[in-house]
Amino acid sequence: MNIFQNYRNWRRYRSAIDELSRLSSRELDDIGITRADIPHVARRGR
């Protein structure tokens, strides 16, 4: 069962990265993150 949970977590992480990457730099600035922060924010689920 652990493999399914890991896969689900990875899909959520990738989905968050994809969604945040589609935002403009101004929109990212509005929410207080930079493009370099995207992987970290996606991993923490901030």
C-alpha positions in Angstrom: 0.0 0.0 0.0 2.9 2.3 0.6 3.7 2.5 -3.1 0.3 3.8 -3.9 0.6 6.5 -1.2 4.0 7.5 -2.5 2.6 7.7 -6.0 -0.4 9.8 -4.9 1.9 12.2 -2.9 4.2 12.5 -6.0 1.2 13.3 -8.2 0.0 16.0 -5.8 3.5 17.5 -5.7 3.7 17.5 -9.5 0.2 19.0 -9.8 1.2 21.8 -7.4 4.4 22.5 -9.3 2.5 22.6 -12.6 -0.2 24.9 -11.3 2.2 27.3 -9.7 4.4 27.3 -12.8 1.5 28.5 -14.9 1.2 31.7 -12.8 2.9 34.9 -13.9 5.7 36.4 -12.0 3.4 39.1 -10.8 0.8 36.6 -9.5 3.6 34.7 -7.7 4.8 37.9 -6.2 1.2 38.7 -5.0 1.2 35.4 -3.0 4.7 36.0 -1.7 6.8 33.4 -3.6 9.3 33.4 -6.4 9.8 30.8 -9.2 12.8 29.4 -7.3 10.5 28.8 -4.3 8.0 26.7 -6.3 9.5 23.2 -5.6 9.9 24.0 -1.9 6.4 25.4 -1.6 4.9 22.4 -3.4 6.8 20.0 -1.2 5.6 21.7 2.0 2.1 22.2 0.9 2.2 25.7 2.1 
